[in-house]
Amino acid sequence: MARMRREPLNDIEPIRDLRCLLERGARVFLGKTAFSELTHAGEIVEVGYDQLHDDVRAMGTALLERGYRGKRIALIGENAYAWILAYFSIVNSGITVVPFDKELSCDELVELMDRADVDALCHTAAHTAEALAAVGALHSQTGRAIETIDAGSLTSGGLAPDFLPFGRDELARGNDCYDRLEIDPQATCSILFTSGTTGTSKGVLLSHGNLTANIKGACELVLCGIEDVFVSVLPIHHAYEDMAGILSPLYYGCAIGFCPSIKMLPKCLEVFRPTALCLVPLYVETFHDRIMRAVKQSGREKQFAFAQGVCAFLQRFGLNVADKLLAEPRAAFGGRLELIICGGASLDPTYAPFYRSLGVNLIQGYGVSECSPIVSVNRNNEYKDDSIGRIVSCAEVRIDDDGQIWVRGASVMSGYLDEKDDVLVDGWFPTGDLGRVDEDGFLYITGRCKDIIVLSNGKNIMPQEVERCLVSCESIAEAVVVAGAETGNGSEHLVAHIVPDFESLDLSADEPEALAVAEERIRSEIKESNRKLVYYKRVAAYVLHTKPFEKTTTRKVKRFLLVGNLEGMRYV
């Protein structure tokens, strides 16, 4: 097979710290929109690159005058400009930000605030009640009293009412404490708590240098422009959304529209009309299923397939006619979508040709929070659909004898919060993922070290391979494969936890007999799936669930909740 020609990297200037990112934006993209939000009335409120810089400078001045330099401030809120203002104001003022998942319970917030030893909790206006409750609970449980900082709202009530006006007044009086502050690129500026798919959450220590190295590495591979519009829909506290959906687009001068909740996504796509989206596989799969369901209901499957074929054929010659032939499905994304960057979990590569036929280039990337997070990503015009892309220039990757991916470089964290044992080995971080690198330099994920199922017969099984086969069945919405208990002959078997696709079965999960009706069809599909697999990878039993599996905010299934839970197990 001929080797793929390597395209030169995009020319990206190095950035010293995140303050330099904003200063560059205000200078290079003066008058250009940076962020947009929707009011309750459906009107768009915009913030320019120059206003972003000025707002952060003012709030940063206020934070310094109030004595927060060198301290830690937790941050919680929805995807909104107020969150962004707080984030940049904190990290650019010599303060460490500790972003929290807005879906955390009060007890979980208290635990993480205590572990991170934060001095204040900053919140958007929409999360005032949760913040006050958490701070009160922290005081009653630990005796620690910390302050709350209201970041406010762009669309109602005003931004940071106790800080932004004060900071502006200080700047008007000539206060230059923010401007004089030297940022140490190697000092910790962010503590990110991992999502905890294995049941534990660790605090990742990242610096300005880690993040800016990753911005450069990501932008060298994925090209965007000042005309591009992103919609920020993934949880904003997460490393993937922060880097791929916010920081890297800001380098390119893109506009970013905020989607505060998944319920608002259709409206935000309609209004902001994005050209690019950062998504996780669940969203990619859901959009695909909705489009195909609508096509099926319209009775135009043949016409749709023909139009897809024509579009795919003409794209080989650089002609994109999807806007004309497939305008209706494209309208679901706002009508202008050109690029989807998918990360956060493994994606079935068969989705890429489907989206490309719609005029949307779907490319995969890979990262872990400990690496700021992007380790690799496919390029706009240089990709392999079953790969997670080329390795960023700020990182080295090696594969050890067991197949585990190790990463070293400028974007790798300094360590974990309060862990004395250094997880890094000569600067190398063990990702826990298994993979390989091909002759063209593309990285591939083959599984997770912790997910490997080792049966009593010595066979090693990657559950994801079996799960992909199961979810390709029409009646199965979700599947998680675990090891079953010992059977009478002393061997182990595979058990599949399954959530039926009740919609495809024309059933409601609330119906008392729904599982019983679905079971016969699902058992038949499991048997059919087993025929495609080698004997030791075949599912011997299953457990049916009426509700979707519990997931992290990046839509990864919390597998640890299912391991060992075999109540209601039935044999195929």
C-alpha positions in Angstrom: 0.0 0.0 0.0 1.3 3.5 -0.9 2.2 5.7 2.0 0.2 8.8 2.5 2.0 12.1 1.6 2.4 14.2 4.7 1.1 17.7 4.3 3.1 20.6 6.0 1.8 21.8 9.3 -0.2 25.0 9.5 2.0 28.0 10.3 1.1 28.8 14.0 3.0 31.4 16.0 3.9 30.3 19.6 1.9 31.8 22.5 3.6 32.3 25.8 0.5 32.3 28.0 -3.3 32.7 27.9 -3.0 36.4 28.5 -1.0 36.6 25.3 -3.8 34.7 23.5 -6.3 37.4 24.4 -3.9 40.3 23.7 -3.3 38.8 20.2 -7.0 38.4 19.6 -7.7 42.0 20.5 -5.0 43.2 18.2 -5.4 40.8 15.2 -9.2 40.4 15.3 -10.2 43.9 16.3 -13.9 44.4 15.6 -14.5 40.7 15.2 -17.1 38.8 17.2 -15.6 36.4 19.7 -18.7 35.1 21.6 -22.5 35.2 21.2 -25.4 34.3 23.4 -29.1 34.1 23.0 -31.5 36.1 25.2 -34.7 34.6 26.5 -36.4 36.5 23.7 -34.2 34.8 21.1 -32.0 37.8 20.3 -28.3 37.5 19.8 -25.9 39.4 22.1 -22.3 39.6 20.9 -18.9 40.2 22.5 -16.0 41.2 20.4 -12.3 40.2 20.8 -11.5 43.7 22.0 -14.3 43.6 24.6 -13.2 40.2 25.8 -9.7 41.5 26.4 -10.9 44.6 28.2 -13.4 42.7 30.4 -10.8 40.2 31.5 -8.3 43.0 32.2 -10.9 44.8 34.4 -12.1 41.7 36.3 -8.5 40.6 36.7 -7.7 43.9 38.2 -10.6 43.5 40.7 -9.5 40.0 41.7 -6.0 41.2 42.4 -7.2 44.2 44.4 -9.4 41.9 46.4 -6.3 39.8 47.4 -6.8 36.6 45.3 -3.4 36.4 43.8 -1.8 33.0 44.3 -5.0 31.5 45.5 -7.4 28.9 44.1 -10.9 29.8 42.8 -13.4 27.1 41.9 -15.7 27.8 38.9 -19.1 26.4 38.1 -21.7 27.3 35.4 -23.3 26.7 32.1 -21.7 27.4 28.7 -21.8 31.2 28.8 -19.7 34.3 28.4 -19.8 34.9 32.1 -18.0 31.5 32.6 -15.4 32.5 30.0 -14.9 35.9 31.6 -14.3 34.3 35.0 -12.0 31.7 33.6 -9.7 34.0 31.8 -9.7 36.6 34.6 -8.7 34.0 37.1 -5.9 32.3 35.2 -4.5 35.6 33.8 -4.2 37.1 37.3 -1.8 34.6 38.8 -4.7 32.6 40.3 -5.5 28.9 39.8 -8.9 28.0 38.4 -10.6 24.8 39.4 -13.5 24.2 37.0 -16.4 22.0 38.2 -19.0 20.0 36.4 -22.3 21.9 36.8 -24.1 18.6 37.2 -22.3 17.7 40.4 -24.4 17.2 43.5 -23.9 19.4 46.5 -22.0 16.6 48.4 -19.7 16.1 45.4 -19.0 19.9 45.1 -18.1 20.0 48.8 -15.8 17.0 48.5 -13.9 18.5 45.5 -13.7 22.1 47.0 -12.2 20.6 50.2 -9.8 18.4 48.2 -8.7 21.3 46.1 -8.5 23.7 49.1 -10.2 26.5 47.2 -10.5 30.0 48.6 -13.6 31.0 46.7 -16.4 29.6 44.4 -17.2 31.6 41.3 -20.5 30.9 39.6 -22.6 32.2 36.8 -25.9 33.8 37.7 -27.9 30.7 36.7 -26.0 28.6 39.3 -26.2 31.0 42.3 -28.4 28.7 44.3 -26.1 25.7 43.8 -23.0 27.7 44.7 -24.5 29.2 47.9 -25.7 25.7 49.0 -22.3 24.1 48.4 -20.4 26.9 50.2 -22.8 26.6 53.1 -22.5 22.8 53.2 -18.7 23.1 53.1 -18.7 25.4 56.2 -21.1 23.2 58.2 -19.2 20.0 57.3 -15.6 21.2 57.6 -15.7 24.5 59.4 -14.1 26.2 56.3 -15.6 29.5 55.2 -15.0 30.5 51.6 -16.3 33.4 49.5 -18.6 33.3 46.5 -18.0 35.3 43.4 -20.9 36.1 41.1 -19.8 36.1 37.5 -23.3 37.2 36.5 -24.8 37.0 33.1 -24.3 38.6 29.7 -28.0 38.6 28.8 -29.6 39.4 32.1 -28.5 41.2 35.3 -25.1 42.2 34.1 -21.6 40.6 34.3 -19.7 40.1 37.6 -21.6 43.0 39.3 -19.3 43.1 42.3 -16.1 42.9 40.3 -16.3 44.2 36.7 -17.5 47.8 37.5 -15.0 48.0 40.3 -12.2 46.8 38.0 -13.1 49.3 35.4 -13.0 52.1 37.9 -9.6 51.0 39.1 -8.3 50.9 35.5 -9.7 54.4 34.9 -7.8 55.6 38.0 -4.5 54.2 36.6 -4.3 51.0 38.5 -1.9 48.8 36.5 -1.5 45.8 38.9 -2.9 43.4 36.3 -0.7 44.8 33.5 2.4 44.6 35.7 1.8 41.0 36.8 4.2 38.5 35.2 2.7 35.2 34.3 4.9 32.2 34.9 4.2 29.8 32.0 5.2 26.8 34.1 3.2 27.5 37.2 -0.1 25.6 37.7 -3.0 27.7 36.4 -5.7 25.0 36.3 -6.8 22.0 38.3 -9.0 19.7 36.2 -10.8 16.9 37.9 -11.2 13.9 35.6 -14.7 12.6 34.9 -14.3 9.3 36.8 -15.5 6.5 34.5 -13.6 4.1 36.8 -15.1 5.6 40.0 -12.2 7.8 41.0 -11.6 11.5 40.1 -8.1 12.9 40.1 -7.0 16.6 40.0 -4.8 17.2 36.9 -2.3 20.1 37.4 -1.9 22.1 34.1 0.1 25.3 33.4 -0.2 28.1 30.9 2.7 26.4 29.1 0.8 23.1 28.8 -2.3 24.8 27.4 -0.6 27.1 24.9 1.6 24.3 23.6 -1.5 22.3 23.0 -3.2 25.2 21.3 -0.3 25.4 18.9 -0.2 21.7 18.3 -3.9 21.4 17.6 -4.0 24.4 15.3 -1.0 23.1 13.3 -3.2 20.1 12.4 -6.7 21.5 12.1 -7.3 24.6 10.0 -10.0 27.1 10.7 -10.5 30.7 9.7 -12.0 34.0 10.8 -15.3 33.2 9.0 -15.8 30.0 10.9 -18.5 29.8 13.6 -18.5 27.2 16.4 -21.3 26.4 18.7 -20.1 25.4 22.2 -22.4 22.6 23.4 -20.1 20.2 25.3 -19.6 20.8 29.0 -17.4 23.9 29.2 -15.5 22.7 32.3 -14.1 19.7 30.3 -10.6 19.8 28.9 -11.8 18.7 25.4 -14.4 21.5 25.0 -12.0 24.0 26.6 -9.2 23.3 24.1 -11.0 22.2 20.9 -14.2 24.3 21.3 -12.8 27.5 22.9 -9.1 28.1 23.1 -8.1 26.9 19.6 -11.0 28.6 17.8 -10.0 31.9 19.6 -6.5 31.6 18.1 -8.0 31.5 14.7 -10.4 34.4 15.3 -13.5 32.2 15.0 -16.9 33.3 16.5 -18.3 31.0 19.2 -22.0 30.8 20.1 -22.9 29.3 23.4 -25.5 26.6 23.9 -26.3 26.5 27.6 -28.2 23.2 27.5 -28.8 20.3 25.2 -32.5 21.3 25.0 -31.4 24.5 23.4 -29.2 22.9 20.8 -31.7 22.8 17.9 -32.4 26.5 18.5 -28.7 27.4 18.7 -27.9 25.6 15.5 -30.7 27.4 13.7 -29.7 30.8 15.0 -25.9 30.6 15.0 -25.6 28.5 11.9 -22.2 27.0 12.7 -19.6 25.9 10.3 -17.8 23.7 12.8 -18.8 21.7 15.9 -16.9 19.8 18.5 -18.9 16.7 19.5 -18.6 13.4 21.3 -19.7 10.2 19.6 -23.2 10.1 21.2 -24.1 13.3 19.5 -22.8 12.1 16.1 -24.7 8.9 16.4 -27.9 10.7 17.6 -27.8 13.2 14.7 -27.3 10.3 12.2 -30.2 8.3 13.7 -32.6 11.3 13.6 -31.7 12.0 10.0 -32.2 8.4 9.0 -35.5 8.1 11.0 -36.8 11.2 9.2 -35.8 9.8 5.8 -37.5 6.5 6.6 -40.7 8.2 7.8 -40.8 10.2 4.6 -40.5 7.1 2.5 -37.6 8.5 0.4 -34.8 6.1 1.4 -33.9 5.4 -2.3 -33.9 9.1 -3.2 -31.8 9.9 -0.2 -29.3 7.1 -0.9 -29.0 8.2 -4.5 -28.4 11.9 -3.5 -25.7 10.7 -1.1 -24.0 8.7 -3.8 -24.0 11.6 -6.2 -22.6 14.0 -3.6 -19.9 11.5 -2.5 -18.9 10.9 -6.2 -18.7 14.6 -7.0 -16.7 15.4 -3.9 -13.9 13.3 -5.3 -13.5 16.1 -7.9 -13.8 18.9 -5.5 -17.5 19.6 -6.1 -19.8 20.0 -3.2 -23.5 19.8 -4.1 -24.8 18.7 -0.8 -26.4 22.2 -0.2 -28.6 21.6 -3.2 -29.3 17.8 -3.1 -29.3 17.3 0.7 -30.5 20.7 1.9 -33.1 19.3 4.3 -30.8 17.1 6.4 -28.2 19.8 6.4 -30.7 22.2 7.8 -30.7 20.2 11.0 -27.2 21.7 11.6 -28.1 25.2 10.5 -27.3 24.7 6.8 -23.6 25.8 6.9 -21.8 23.0 8.8 -18.6 21.9 7.2 -16.6 20.3 10.0 -17.2 18.1 13.0 -14.3 17.3 15.3 -15.2 14.2 17.3 -13.5 13.1 20.5 -14.0 12.0 24.1 -14.7 8.4 23.2 -14.4 5.8 20.4 -16.4 6.5 17.3 -17.5 3.9 14.7 -15.6 4.9 11.5 -18.6 4.1 9.3 -20.2 7.4 10.3 -17.6 9.5 8.5 -18.6 8.7 4.9 -22.3 9.3 5.9 -21.5 12.8 7.1 -19.1 13.6 4.3 -21.9 12.8 1.8 -23.8 15.6 3.5 -20.9 18.0 3.0 -19.7 17.7 6.6 -16.1 16.5 7.1 -16.2 14.3 10.3 -12.7 13.8 11.7 -11.7 12.1 14.9 -9.2 13.2 17.6 -7.9 11.8 20.8 -6.8 13.2 24.1 -6.7 12.9 27.8 -7.0 15.6 30.4 -3.4 14.9 31.6 -2.1 16.0 28.1 -4.1 19.3 28.0 -5.8 17.3 26.4 -5.2 16.8 22.6 -2.7 14.0 21.7 -3.7 13.5 18.1 -6.2 14.6 15.6 -7.0 14.0 11.9 -6.5 16.9 9.6 -9.0 18.7 7.3 -7.7 17.1 4.1 -5.5 14.4 5.6 -7.4 11.8 7.5 -8.1 8.1 8.1 -11.6 7.4 9.3 -10.5 4.5 11.6 -7.7 6.5 13.1 -7.6 9.2 15.8 -5.2 11.2 13.6 -1.6 12.5 13.6 0.2 13.2 16.8 0.5 16.9 17.8 3.9 18.5 17.5 4.0 19.3 21.3 3.9 15.6 22.2 5.8 12.4 21.6 4.1 9.0 21.6 5.5 5.6 22.3 3.8 2.2 22.5 5.1 -0.1 25.2 5.4 -3.9 25.0 1.9 -4.3 26.3 0.4 -2.0 23.7 -0.2 0.9 26.1 0.1 4.5 24.7 2.6 6.7 26.6 2.9 10.5 26.0 5.7 13.0 26.7 6.0 16.6 25.8 5.2 20.3 26.6 1.5 19.7 27.0 1.8 16.9 29.6 0.7 17.8 33.1 3.2 18.2 36.0 1.3 15.7 38.1 -1.9 15.1 40.2 -3.2 17.1 43.1 -1.9 15.9 46.4 -0.3 12.7 45.0 3.2 12.2 46.3 4.1 9.4 43.9 5.1 10.7 40.5 2.9 9.1 37.8 5.3 10.3 35.1 8.2 8.0 34.3 11.1 10.1 32.9 8.4 12.6 31.7 6.3 9.9 30.1 2.6 9.7 31.0 0.8 6.3 30.8 -2.6 7.0 29.2 -4.2 3.7 30.1 -5.2 3.4 26.5 -4.0 0.7 24.1 -3.0 1.6 20.6 -0.7 1.5 17.7 1.0 3.9 15.2 0.9 3.0 11.5 3.6 3.6 8.9 2.1 7.0 8.0 2.3 8.2 11.6 -1.5 7.9 12.3 -2.4 6.8 15.8 -5.1 4.1 16.5 -6.9 3.2 19.7 -7.5 -0.5 20.3 -9.0 -0.4 23.8 -8.4 0.5 27.4 -6.0 -1.4 29.7 -8.5 -1.4 32.5 -11.4 -2.6 30.3 -9.6 -5.7 29.0 -11.6 -8.8 30.0 -9.3 -11.8 30.7 -11.3 -15.0 30.7 -10.4 -18.1 32.7 -9.3 -19.7 29.5 -6.6 -17.0 29.1 -8.3 -15.2 26.2 -8.1 -11.4 26.3 -11.1 -9.5 25.0 -11.6 -5.9 24.2 -15.3 -5.3 25.2 -15.6 -2.3 22.8 -15.2 -4.7 19.8 -18.2 -6.8 21.0 -20.2 -3.7 21.9 -19.8 -2.1 18.5 -21.2 -5.3 17.0 -24.1 -5.3 19.3 -25.1 -1.6 18.9 -25.1 -2.1 15.1 -28.3 -4.2 15.7 -31.5 -2.3 15.0 -33.1 -3.0 18.4 -30.1 -2.2 20.6 -29.5 1.4 21.7 -26.6 0.8 24.1 -24.4 -2.1 25.2 -21.7 -2.7 27.8 -20.0 -6.0 27.9 -18.5 -7.4 31.2 -17.2 -10.7 32.4 -19.8 -13.1 33.8 -19.7 -15.3 36.8 -18.2 -18.8 36.7 -20.5 -21.3 35.2 -20.8 -25.0 36.2 -17.9 -26.2 34.0 -15.5 -23.7 35.6 -15.4 -21.3 32.6 -16.3 -17.6 32.4 -18.6 -16.0 29.8 -19.4 -12.6 28.5 -22.5 -10.7 29.7 -24.0 -7.8 27.8 -25.8 -5.1 29.6 -28.3 -3.8 27.0 -30.6 -0.8 26.7 -33.2 -1.6 24.0 -33.9 1.0 21.3 -37.5 1.3 22.3 -38.3 3.8 19.6 -37.2 1.5 16.8 -39.4 -1.2 18.5 -42.4 1.1 18.6 -42.4 0.7 22.4 -42.3 3.0 25.4 -39.8 2.2 28.1 -42.6 3.1 30.6 -44.9 0.3 29.4 -44.9 -2.6 31.9 -44.4 -5.2 29.2 -41.9 -3.2 27.2 -38.9 -5.4 28.2 -40.7 -8.6 27.7 -41.8 -7.6 24.2 -38.3 -6.3 23.3 -36.5 -9.4 24.7 -37.3 -11.9 22.0 -36.1 -9.5 19.3 -33.0 -8.6 21.2 -32.1 -12.2 22.0 -32.4 -13.0 18.2 -30.1 -10.0 17.4 -27.5 -11.1 20.0 -27.4 -14.5 18.3 -27.0 -12.9 14.9 -24.2 -10.6 16.3 -22.5 -13.7 17.8 -22.2 -15.3 14.4 -19.9 -12.4 13.3 -17.5 -12.9 16.2 -14.9 -15.6 17.0 -16.3 -18.1 19.5 -14.6 -16.7 22.7 -16.0 -13.2 22.0 -19.6 -14.3 21.8 -22.1 -13.1 24.3 -23.5 -15.9 26.5 -25.9 -13.8 28.6 -27.5 -10.4 28.9 -29.2 -8.0 31.3 -31.8 -5.7 30.0 -32.2 -2.1 31.2 -35.1 0.3 30.7 -33.1 3.5 31.3 -29.9 4.7 29.5 -26.7 3.9 31.3 -25.3 6.5 33.6 -22.7 8.6 31.9 -20.1 11.3 32.5 -20.7 14.8 31.1 -18.7 13.8 28.1 -21.2 11.0 27.5 -18.9 8.1 28.5 -20.6 5.2 30.2 -19.6 4.7 33.9 -18.7 1.1 33.3 -17.7 0.5 36.9 -21.4 0.8 37.9 -22.2 -2.2 35.7 -19.3 -4.6 36.5 -20.5 -7.3 38.9 -24.2 -6.2 38.6 -25.8 -9.2 37.0 -29.3 -9.1 38.5 -31.9 -10.2 36.0 -29.3 -12.0 33.9 -30.6 -14.3 31.2 -28.8 -16.7 28.9 -28.9 -16.3 25.1 
